[in-house]
Amino acid sequence: MSAGVAIAFFADRSIEYSESYAAFQIGISRVLFPISQALGDGDLFGRVWTAFQWISTVVGFLSALARIWPAIRRLLGPEPVAES
């Protein structure tokens, strides 16, 4: 999966809708669902999944901010020049 993410990054492509990403998600859910049902009706994995969603939201926001930051800096004007 990491190789797929790296290839998508360098090719500047989205992987959220790729077949390999969907197959990965389905495979993980087939493993985690029975485990979550056996360990307390899925509550533990629900909390972990929610934590992953929050972390991915923060990472996505920071990624988007890093991507648009040069445009924001251009809008704010040139850097002040230090006088000597």
Phi, psi and chi 1 to 4 in degrees:
 res  aa     phi    psi   chi1   chi2   chi3   chi4
   1 MET       -  -38.3 -166.7   65.0 -157.9      -
   2 SER   -61.9  -38.3  -63.3      -      -      -
   3 ALA   -63.4  -40.1      -      -      -      -
   4 GLY   -63.1  -40.3      -      -      -      -
   5 VAL   -65.6  -43.1  171.0      -      -      -
   6 ALA   -63.4  -43.5      -      -      -      -
   7 ILE   -63.2  -43.2  -69.4  168.6      -      -
   8 ALA   -63.2  -37.8      -      -      -      -
   9 PHE   -64.3  -49.8  174.1   76.1      -      -
  10 PHE   -72.4  -25.4  -71.4  114.0      -      -
  11 ALA   -87.7   -2.9      -      -      -      -
  12 ASP    55.8   48.0 -162.3   26.9      -      -
  13 ARG  -121.2  155.1  -61.0  -78.9 -172.7 -114.3
  14 SER   -88.5  138.6  174.4      -      -      -
  15 ILE  -109.6   -1.8  104.1  168.7      -      -
  16 GLU   -60.3  -29.9  -75.5   85.3   12.0      -
  17 TYR  -109.5   13.0  -59.0  107.5      -      -
  18 SER   -78.1  158.2   70.5      -      -      -
  19 GLU   -66.8  -36.9  -70.8  179.6   24.2      -
  20 SER   -67.4  -37.9   61.2      -      -      -
  21 TYR   -66.2  -42.0 -174.5   73.1      -      -
  22 ALA   -64.7  -42.2      -      -      -      -
  23 ALA   -63.8  -38.0      -      -      -      -
  24 PHE   -62.5  -46.7  175.2   76.5      -      -
  25 GLN   -62.3  -42.0  -76.5 -173.3  -39.3      -
  26 ILE   -65.1  -43.0  -69.3  168.1      -      -
  27 GLY   -61.8  -43.9      -      -      -      -
  28 ILE   -64.4  -41.7  -67.2  -63.5      -      -
  29 SER   -66.9  -32.6   66.8      -      -      -
  30 ARG   -68.0  -26.6  -74.1 -176.9  178.0  159.0
  31 VAL   -84.5  -44.8  170.8      -      -      -
  32 LEU   -75.5  -33.1  -69.5 -178.5      -      -
  33 PHE   -60.8  -50.5 -177.5   74.0      -      -
  34 PRO   -62.9  -35.9  -19.1   27.7      -      -
  35 ILE   -65.7  -44.1  -65.4  171.1      -      -
  36 SER   -65.2  -35.8   69.0      -      -      -
  37 GLN   -69.1  -33.8  -66.7  -58.6  -49.4      -
  38 ALA   -75.0  -26.5      -      -      -      -
  39 LEU  -104.2   53.1  -65.9  176.1      -      -
  40 GLY    95.9   40.2      -      -      -      -
  41 ASP    62.2   28.3 -150.9   19.6      -      -
  42 GLY    82.0    2.6      -      -      -      -
  43 ASP   -66.3  -44.2 -171.1   37.8      -      -
  44 LEU   -62.2  -48.3  172.5   64.5      -      -
  45 PHE   -69.2  -28.7  -78.2   97.2      -      -
  46 GLY   -63.0  -42.1      -      -      -      -
  47 ARG   -68.4  -40.6  -75.6 -177.0  -83.0  170.6
  48 VAL   -64.0  -42.1  170.7      -      -      -
  49 TRP   -63.8  -40.2 -173.0 -108.1      -      -
  50 THR   -62.8  -40.2  -59.7      -      -      -
  51 ALA   -62.9  -42.6      -      -      -      -
  52 PHE   -61.3  -39.4  -81.8  137.3      -      -
  53 GLN   -64.7  -41.4  -71.9  177.3  -34.3      -
  54 TRP   -65.0  -43.6  -82.2  103.8      -      -
  55 ILE   -62.8  -43.4  -69.0  167.9      -      -
  56 SER   -66.3  -32.3   66.5      -      -      -
  57 THR   -64.6  -44.7  -60.7      -      -      -
  58 VAL   -64.8  -45.3  170.2      -      -      -
  59 VAL   -62.9  -42.1  168.9      -      -      -
  60 GLY   -62.6  -41.9      -      -      -      -
  61 PHE   -63.3  -45.3  173.8   76.8      -      -
  62 LEU   -64.3  -37.3  -66.3  175.5      -      -
  63 SER   -63.9  -45.9  173.0      -      -      -
  64 ALA   -63.9  -40.5      -      -      -      -
  65 LEU   -63.9  -42.8 -175.3   61.9      -      -
  66 ALA   -63.7  -33.6      -      -      -      -
  67 ARG   -72.7  -35.9 -167.6  160.0  176.8   94.9
  68 ILE   -96.3   -4.6   65.6  168.7      -      -
  69 TRP   -57.4  -42.2 -176.4 -112.5      -      -
  70 PRO   -59.2  -38.0  -25.2   34.0      -      -
  71 ALA   -67.0  -39.4      -      -      -      -
  72 ILE   -64.1  -41.9  -67.2  172.1      -      -
  73 ARG   -63.4  -38.2  -71.8 -172.5   64.7 -170.6
  74 ARG   -64.9  -36.5  -77.0 -167.4  -62.4  -86.6
  75 LEU   -68.6  -31.2  -71.2  172.4      -      -
  76 LEU   -77.2  -14.7  -66.1  175.4      -      -
  77 GLY   105.0  174.1      -      -      -      -
  78 PRO   -71.0  157.6   24.9  -30.8      -      -
  79 GLU   -67.8  142.9  -66.9  -75.6  -32.6      -
  80 PRO   -67.0  142.4   18.3  -25.1      -      -
  81 VAL   -91.6  133.2  178.5      -      -      -
  82 ALA   -74.4  131.1      -      -      -      -
  83 GLU   -87.8  140.0  -64.7 -178.7   28.5      -
  84 SER  -106.4      -   51.3      -      -      -
